[in-house]
Amino acid sequence: MKVSIVGVTGYSGLELVRLLNNHPNVTIVSVHATRDIGQKLSNIYSYLKGVCDLPIEVFDSQAIMAKSDLVFFATPSGVAKELSADFVKADFPVIDLSGDHRLPAETYQKWYGKEPAEQEILNQFTYGLTDFTYVAGKKWIANPGCYATATSMALIPLIQAQAIDLKSIIVDAKSGLTGAGKVLSESSHFVNVHDNYVTYKVNRHQHIPEIVQTLKQFDSQLDHIQFSTSLLPVNRGIMATCYVQLKEGVTEDDIKQAYQKAYADKPFVRLQSSLPELHNVISSNFTDIGFAYNSVTNILTVVSVIDNLVKGAAGQAMQNMNLMFGFEETAGFMRIPSYL
């Protein structure tokens, strides 16, 4: 299958190049960006020499559709919503890694502060949380956000099992710096991040409505969660630490069974006997989940870790592609995490 990548010079775009290059059924035939047009991608990023020597092309929807079978958008929020309509109207498959097609128009405008895509276009997209969404045969996928993926994966089994007080959910999520994107800012400057720990966007992060929207599918009575985000002085990885109160009569064994039932046939979810750590998932598509119960407070702590650029972005996008087109779900993936 032939694919194109729009937004190839961002972190997620480059991660798509890395992953798709290892896929046995895929060839990258074009890469697109808004700068360095005509330059070989490998001239800009020398680690790609001999791996992806394609020239960077200006975006042209007709040219992409003429040479490809699928287009990935790895663009900043606010871009894909302007460019996706041509593909949808032409019945051409799209996987959008940005937030532009995840939320209803009114919600998107409130939380992203941008004009939304046309509702007619938004209605065509399926939210592709791969472990809980059937995407086989779908053509237009809104790939979930990184915080949303880690948090939803931690909480869905508990909500499915009706094991927790829905009003008790508190999430403390932490991300490596690549989660903030490549645009330089005061918050990502080395001297402000190195040997530091910064909490940001408390109650304001744009993934909050995405998480609530997803969790409501499993219990419509859920209205909100308490959610905070922090930056870790590491390159990549997300750790979502979730605190919930168990309903009366729910035991640790009930919790264990809920997770085993939810993830029994999921190749990229690993249930750990202890609380997981970031190093165990770096550069992989795995989600590692573990929990600990405090019988004194009746609080369950659940920790979910992912690589924000893989399972939180490019990896889940490729997993969605595999399921959409009938490839083996693990095709192109099964490598040991880098750990160090």
DODO-499976 format. One record per atom (N, C-alpha, C): residue in one letter; x, y, z. Coordinates in steps of 0.001 Angstrom, whole numbers, plus 500000, padded with zeros to 6 digits. Each point is the difference from the previous one (the first is absolute). Layout:
<midrens>
aXYZ
...
</midrens>
This chain:
<midrens>
m500838498815500000
m499162501185500000
m500881501246500000
k499590501024499283
k500757501243499905
k499363501057500884
v500862500725500756
v499481501014500917
v500769501298499835
s499345501098500403
s500616501328500040
s499894500539501413
i500977500842500370
i500016500614501329
i500024501512499833
v499012500668500562
v499949501463499997
v500388500477501393
g500988500890500062
g500529500428501292
g501164499126500430
v500829499609499044
v501021498988500256
v501129500492500897
t500217501304500109
t501154500489500755
t499732500169501498
g498764499785500436
g499705500022501433
g500397498689500656
y499956499962501309
y500394498785500724
y499156498796499594
s498680500185499915
s499127498882499639
s500199499574498550
g500238500984499114
g500251499672498603
g501265499187499834
l501058500397500692
l501253499248499926
l499852498609500614
e499179499897501036
e499758498683500599
e499215499110499045
l499092500581499235
l499301499228498966
l500982499441498974
v500976500825499598
v501012499520499058
v500729498797500581
r500401500088501264
r500728498903500645
r499177498718500034
l498737500121500393
l499159498817500157
l499581499414498661
l499540500861499097
l499510499509498714
l501110499385499161
n501220500474500193
n501135499428499271
n500209498530500336
n499547499581501186
n500146498603500425
n498772499152499693
h498991500596499375
h498755499265499740
h500135499181498725
p499684498701500073
p500200499136498831
p499052500265498837
n498913500731500243
n498989500204498960
n499900501439499517
v500916500848500442
v499850501440499756
v501245500596499359
t499760500921499062
t501064500817499426
t499607501466500126
i500877500804500565
i499767501446500047
i500374500573498643
v499044500631499324
v500264500491498645
v500116501515499922
s499539500710501035
s500188501454499994
s499924500543501413
v500783501061500230
v499991500685501300
v499819501486499747
h499277500669500909
h499584501375499752
h500198500865501238
a500363501252499776
a500180500967501083
a499829501398499420
t500139500994500853
t499845501387499548
t501343500697499813
r501092499301500299
r501325500588499812
r500955498965499430
d501161500463499561
d501029499117499424
d499481499230498787
i499086500620499253
i499439499347498820
i501130499698499005
g500004498767499488
g501008499575499039
g501216499350500631
q500213500251501287
q501112499374500711
q499665498538500309
k500995499144499892
k499799498626500443
k499829499980501522
l499069499195500471
l499787499903501437
l501289499578500706
s500763499119499356
s501236499498500604
s501120501037500001
n499884501061499196
n500985501081500060
n499778500875501231
i498753500064500444
i499654500802501169
i500201499195501272
y499619498731499945
y500154499092501138
y500913498859499557
s501286500165500270
s500991499087499431
s499850498566500491
y499324499791501135
y499799498630500472
y499091499195499065
l499308500696499097
l499123499328499048
l500679499697498660
k501279500326499873
k500720499748498740
k499971498508499690
g499555499671498789
g499873498604499603
g498738499336500515
v499240500725500804
v498739499472500555
v498813500668499313
c500019501347499971
c498960500751499301
c500651501203499329
d500294499855498716
d500668501049499230
d499022500774499115
l498720499912500322
l498990500697499209
l500142501508500135
p499711500737498942
p499998501468500108
p498717500466500694
i500114501088500745
i498821500587500629
i499219500765498937
e498716499700499902
e499151500609498983
e499006500969500637
v499576500972499221
v498928500869500424
v498708499181500035
f499084500357500894
f498740499263500094
f499165500201498743
d499514498890499455
d499110500011498836
d499104498776500118
s498751500209500366
s499108498870500260
s499819499109498775
q499908500600498831
q499792499210498782
q501224499145499689
a501185500563500186
a501227499247499754
a500134498842500980
i499629500233501260
i500059498941501011
i499049498870499624
m498787500344499627
m499021498957499662
m500380499240498742
a500762500638499131
a500402499337498753
a501063498935500241
k500799500159501059
k501117499069500200
k499880499132501245
s499031500301500890
s499923499302501289
s498656499309500186
d499968499157501042
d498764499325500398
d499470500516501328
l500824500780500709
l499650500507501324
l500889501200500301
v499428500999500684
v500809501143500435
v499916500129501514
f501158500224500617
f500093500309501425
f500198501505500148
f499238500625500894
f500242501386500384
f500677500005501366
a501248500450500040
a500742500147501254
a500284501473500212
t498998500800499817
t500101501456500005
t499543500582501338
p500395501226500314
p499474500657501206
p498491500181499887
s499342500088501135
s498553500229499995
s499680501275499233
g498929499938499227
g499581501137499203
g500365499890498533
v500822498993499640
v500437499832498610
v499153498958499282
a499896498802500579
a499305498908499324
a498534500319499724
k499385500780500870
k498590500341499791
k499795500796498717
e501049500718499579
e499914500775498770
e500289499151498763
l500714498894500191
l500493499220498863
l499276498675499792
s499227499563500972
s499417498658499931
s498792499895499069
a499313501118499781
a498733499940499260
a500164499403498603
d501078500359499306
d500224499463498649
d500033498479500007
f500648499438501018
f500146498545500072
f498675499331500347
v499283500575500945
v498712499417500386
v499038500026498819
k499944501127499294
k499081500122498866
k500382499064498854
a501297499650499934
a500471499073498960
a499983498550500471
d499475499752501219
d499921498649500557
d501386499381500174
f500964500846500390
f501391499565500133
f500357499882501481
p500653498924500432
p500264499755501429
p500969501004500627
v499681500369501238
v500791500968500771
v500148499496501426
i501206500131500562
i500207499852501443
i500597501309500483
d499268500688500879
d500419501308500497
d500525499856501420
l501291500297500191
l500615499910501322
l499756501243500843
s499491501063499409
s499744501228500760
s498638499902500684
g499653501057500726
g498722500002500706
g498831500505499186
d500194500241498713
d499006500723499211
d498701499249499734
h500005498679500115
h498793499234499682
h499540499110501150
r500458500305501221
r499666499161501157
r498732500427500717
l499647501272499902
l498946500571500833
l498909500651499157
p498788500116500542
p498970500792499327
p500487501435499792
a499457500664499002
a500484501326499608
a500002500987501156
e498917500075500745
e499893500974501081
e501031499725501097
t500196498716500317
t500965499627501038
t501418500297499544
y500305499694498746
y501322500289499453
y500307501490500089
q499049500819499615
q500222501451500002
q500252500508501421
k499301499453500975
k500156500429501387
k501374499635500547
w500451498764499740
w501215499510500658
w501270500264499192
y499876500101498686
y501178500263499171
y500117501467499600
g498911500743500134
g500034501416499652
g500165500250498521
k499552499063499160
k500121500129498547
k498651499703499350
e499838500476498794
e498799499668499244
e500015498509499664
p498903499300500179
p499977498558499759
p499811499661498528
a500191498728499694
a499690499496498668
a498490500022499788
e499585499877498767
e498565499928499705
e499406498780500685
q498813500171500581
q499360498896500710
q499780498795499080
e499719500278498746
e499797498920499032
e501261499139499874
i501166500641500076
i501267499266499937
i500256499280501314
l499777500691501121
l500207499385501313
l499174498730500164
n498804500010499466
n499110498836500134
n500539498749499313
q500927500170499080
q500534498852499263
q501124499289500753
f500576500670500994
f501171499451500680
f499616499102501171
t500755498919500156
t499862499076501124
t501150500235500966
y499681500140501282
y501035500159501018
y500669498637500222
g501290499921499664
g500661498697499910
g500821499592501196
l499390499887501189
l500695499386501137
l500009498503499715
t501096499525499439
t500024498706499312
t499545498825500845
d500299500019501297
d499681498850500835
d498525499934500377
f499244501035499664
f498576500017500339
f499104500447498839
t500571500258498839
t499210500483498860
t500191499073498811
y498904499613499377
y500069499152498812
y500213500904498782
v501191499936499425
v500314500897498891
v500178499261498674
a499804498690499994
a500154499236498756
a499059500560498940
g500553500335498838
g499192500517498904
g499672501475500090
k500366500652501101
k499761501443500106
k500984500748499104
k499626501204499609
k500852500765499093
k500602501254500619
w499375500519501066
w500466501267500548
w500116499868501512
i501237500066500486
i500276499741501404
i500557501247500679
a499404500354501134
a500560501009500894
a500834499254501033
n501299500109499876
n500899499282500906
n499985500672501374
p499874499233501087
p499897500613501332
p501255500748500419
g499830500915500947
g501122500719500584
g500780499122500960
c501211500424500329
c500888499184500835
c499497499887501437
y499692501142500639
y499454499945501355
y498678499234500015
a499186500228498983
a498697499345499941
a500149498486499888
t500982499543499225
t500217498574499853
t500410499365501322
a501030500549500634
a500489499414501248
a498925500005501080
t499256501098500108
t498975500111501039
t498816499085499736
s499524499990498767
s498845499161499659
s500317498521500188
m501196499589499608
m500387498594500141
m500043499581501466
a500360500931500876
a500043499694501428
a498612499879500609
l499057500827499535
l498714500118500677
l498859499185499392
i500030499734498721
i498869499328499351
i499639498665500658
p500966499108500285
p499605498729500627
p499256500175501320
l500380501007500782
l499332500245501278
l498575500498499789
i499817500840499010
i498663500528499707
i499132498910499373
q500576499198499118
q499267498873499430
q499458499076501092
a500828499760501008
a499630499084501076
a499140500652501069
q499695501302499840
q499223500768500984
q500603499847501395
a501317500122500066
a500727499722501231
a500335501235500811
i499800501211499429
i500479501202500674
i498917501064500107
d500192500896500944
d499174501196500128
d500442500977498914
l499140500276499054
l500360500823498853
l500408501418500386
k499532500478501147
k500323501362500427
k501354500084500700
s500655498869500176
s501253499985500758
s501242500043499128
i499857500043498678
i501143499839499094
i500917501221500027
i501246499767500361
i501040501021499962
i501169499438499198
v500471500763499030
v501095499550499137
v501145501001500064
d501188499492500303
d501224500796499985
d500865499431498878
a500039500691498872
a500688499486498809
a501264500793499723
k501035499291499581
k501310500620499782
k500538499593498631
s500613500946499294
s500472499751498644
s501441500426499826
g500698499281499114
g501307500445499536
g499844501210499092
l501100500659499699
l499951501292499307
l499549499910498555
t500167498855499351
t499532499897498617
t498484500144499917
g499309499785501120
g498553500188500013
g499592501442499802
a500931500918500208
a499701501424499826
a500238500480498574
g500456499085499106
g500241500381498620
g501350500659499810
k500313500358498727
k501317500530499661
k500092501525500054
v498867500667500064
v500033501466500047
v500612500436501326
l501029500823499932
l500689500443501205
l499109500915500834
s500091499823501330
s499237500849500901
s500758500134501309
e499563500936500821
e500633500204501312
e499931498729500834
s498857499294499925
s499806498820500845
s500869498824499595
s500460499977498730
s500817498879499554
s501483500359499880
h500370501215500400
h501389500426499944
h500834499155500971
f501190499614499582
f500841499088500785
f500188500469501435
v500305501275500184
v500308500482501344
v498773499994500911
n498802499964499421
n498783499951500802
n499529498576500275
v500470499067499191
v499529498621500113
v501014499102500691
h501270500187499703
h501034499125500546
h500004500039501535
d500010498814500620
d499974499889501464
d498787500708500599
n498892499992499276
n498808500703500469
n498773499118499782
y498893500405500585
y498728499299499846
y498915501063499981
v499262500077498893
v499068501108499794
v498595499475499741
t499050500468500790
t498594499677499770
t499362501132499194
y499198499632499007
y499445501015499101
y498572499639499592
k499274500965499523
k498642499833499462
k499076499221500942
v500098500226501297
v499112499322500940
v498550500378499687
n499179498992499805
n498575500164499669
n499763500630498633
r501064500198499210
r499853500686498716
r500555499211498819
h500551498812500257
h500638499284498897
h498954499519498990
q500339500143498719
q499054499689498924
q499643498518499898
h500743499131500698
h499653498578499973
h498910499649501015
i499650500926500883
i498971499714501005
i498665499642499352
p499447500811499086
p498706499611499403
p500101498727499176
e501165499750499435
e500207498765499233
e499908498784500914
i500616500087501177
i499951498900500961
i498575499789500498
v499334501080500389
v498626499894500513
v499078499429498926
q500148500469498781
q499200499495498888
q500176498493499826
t501240499529500138
t500283498571499850
t499426499200501159
l500228500461501228
l499539499252501167
l498478499950500082
k499322501051499529
k498531500020500024
k499393498891499149
q500752499517499034
q499501498899499177
q499821498722500818
f500698499925501134
f499935498812500835
f499121500196501233
d499674501249500307
d499011500313501031
d499558501438499778
s498788500160499541
s499498501326499628
s499845500931501196
q500081499455501215
q499845500834501193
q501286500745500350
l501103499664499357
l501244500720500264
l499915501391499386
d500243501016500807
d499896501379499523
d501333500712499915
h500959499641500861
h501252500737500059
h501073499161500678
i501236500428499861
i501115499437500747
i500872501168500483
q500761499775501043
q501008500968500430
q501305499601499331
f500583500915499209
f501119499624499130
f501076501071500019
s501232499597500302
s501129500932499952
s501115499410499168
t500802500871499414
t501098499577499133
t501295500678500424
s501104499255499888
s501316500522500363
s501022499570498966
l501067500784499891
l501106499676499107
l501137499372500790
l500479498880499484
l501163499326500569
l501243500395499199
p501157500096500622
p501226500315499262
p500571498769499298
v499158499354499184
v500412498854499185
v499510500249498580
n500558499291499038
n499622500223498603
n498604499498499676
r499680498799500461
r498743499391499559
r499436499095501082
g498699499780499898
g499302499152500948
g498897500750500711
i498929499269500343
i498902500554500798
i499686499027501125
m499820500549501186
m499536499230501152
m498720500645500512
a498908499241499972
a498728500472500546
a499748499261501308
t499998500750501093
t499725499425501316
t498579500382500381
c499155498985500130
c498568500225500221
c499612499520501400
y499259500842500710
y499529499668501340
y498469499913499965
v499453498874500453
v498550499800499996
v499568499302501279
q498770500254500402
q499447499326501174
q499142498833499532
l500248498834500605
l499241498816499626
l498605500036500610
k499061499407499288
k498658499839500547
k500028498953501115
e499030500082500864
e499927499071501131
e499917498556499492
g500812499143500574
g499970498586499655
g500945499596498890
v500602500967499302
v500942499687498920
v501349499629500606
t500572498898499556
t501258499495500552
t501147500176499005
e501223499811500506
e501163500047499120
e499908498939498916
d499472498844500350
d499860498936499003
d499010500407498910
d498944500719500378
d499042500507499006
d500704500948499022
i500876500828500541
i500736500946499162
i500913499258499024
k500715499037500514
k500894499209499151
k499223499324498877
q498864499439500332
q499181499326498982
q499466500992498974
a499671501211500428
a499489501010499070
a501051500335498947
y501248500162500422
y501068500305499047
y500319498803499117
q500006498814500566
q500276498806499205
q498927499791498944
k498752500247500357
k498904499853499044
k500101501029498881
a500313501239500361
a500053501072499005
a501139499816499012
y501126499448500461
y501210499994499172
y500516498601499663
a499169498998500171
a500447498619499783
a500524499762498592
d499401500644499001
d500383499753498608
d500647501225499362
k500581500881500819
k500596501232499490
k501523499863499990
p500604499892498823
p501435499705499936
p500911501100500514
f499481501235500100
f500866501099500403
f499734500486501421
v499197499257500749
v499746500361501397
v500610498938500901
r500859500448500928
r500657499087500927
r499621500381501430
l499359499070500689
l499633500221501389
l501171499576500879
q500474500932500809
q501173499755500821
q499599499711501447
s500779499170500658
s499720499652501397
s500440501098500962
s500785500934499503
s500409501162500795
s499712501254499185
l500203501167500572
l499738501231499268
l501026500161498884
p499572500294498788
p500906500051498848
p500848501262499974
e501056499965499182
e500890501133499861
e500197500335498533
l500383501227499718
l500110500489498630
l500984499206499154
h501152499661500550
h501040499336499212
h499516498712499338
n498991499378500570
n499543498711499483
n499180500106498722
v499624501213499604
v499174500144498797
v500612500925498953
i501141500621500293
i500562500994499089
i500309499385498634
s499582500701498952
s500156499608498589
s499131498816499609
s499030499641500839
s499107498879499693
s498553500468499967
n499119499114499533
n498569500284499951
n499261499424501205
f500737499553501000
f499376499390501168
f499371501038500923
t498923499575500657
t499460500691501166
t500200499065501178
d500751500430500995
d500184499212501217
d499120500584501091
i499272499121500702
i499060500440501032
i500219499176501273
g500015500672501125
g500082499341501296
g499183500782501012
f499683499364501140
f499202500708501002
f500405499590501412
a499627500851500957
a500223499731501423
a498778500501500760
y499588499233501016
y498787500332500751
y500341500333501444
n499420501083500500
n500146500404501388
n498708499666500734
s500029498973500836
s498797499549500696
s499547500972501083
v500904500869500455
v499642500982501032
v499139501112499413
t500407500510498835
t499265501105499364
t498995499519498956
n500076498730499640
n499175499423498931
n500276500667498657
i501251500396499803
i500405500639498755
i500861499032499190
l499641499863498741
l500781499213499057
l500858500956499173
t501292499722499935
t500912500762499149
t500329499163498783
v499725500543498814
v500285499302498746
v501014500829499223
v501063499357499539
v501021500683499219
v500046499394498607
s499921500869499004
s500082499592498595
s501153500751499363
v500886499281499289
v501117500660499329
v500020499634498519
i500296500995499181
i500136499805498557
i501141500879499502
d500459499730498788
d500874500934499297
d499072500975499272
n500103501290500316
n499066500972499433
n500100500117498484
l501171499690499423
l500155500095498553
l499583498726499275
v499894498899500733
v499643498726499358
v498541499696500319
k499715499329501114
k498601499723500321
k499182501279500121
g500658501108500381
g499293501267500140
g499871500791498727
a500536499486498884
a499934500742498737
a500230499070498811
a501246499926499496
a500281499291498749
a499738498503500086
g500300499391501143
g499784498561500132
g498534499630499956
q499181500743500742
q498562499718499964
q499430500278498615
a500556500997499318
a499566500273498629
a500305498812499094
m501185499410500150
m500330498837499177
m499185498784500416
q499732499859501276
q499130498927500469
q498603500160499408
n499494501242499956
n498711500258499354
n500051499619498528
m501089500362499331
m500161499643498592
m499946498491499811
n500711499256500850
n499988498540499901
n498588499446500098
l499238500509500943
l498637499500500200
l499065500466498886
m500193501217499524
m499170500517498906
m500128499158498740
f501246499610499685
f500271499366498711
f500182498484500080
g499758499428501178
g500024498556500119
g501374499376500119
f501017500800500370
f501322499440500267
f500004499390501407
e501016499208500287
e500180499534501367
e500131501213500919
e499325499968501132
e499998501168500874
e501413500366500455
t500852498999500145
t501357500241500491
t501009500245498881
a499555500031498745
a500927500155498869
a500830501272500133
g501314499849499909
g500901501128500052
g500387500449501398
f499495499306501025
f500145500499501362
f500914499207500928
m499963498701499922
m500451499194501129
m501509500016500189
r500431501132500550
r501393500163500388
r500062500251501489
i501103499595500616
i500160500194501432
i500142501503500278
p499335500531501036
p500208501409500371
p501468500294500211
s500385501251499738
s501429500329500066
s500529500004501423
y499166500247500981
y500269500022501442
y500965501131500387
l501178500054499432
l500971501037500358
l499928501175499024
</midrens>
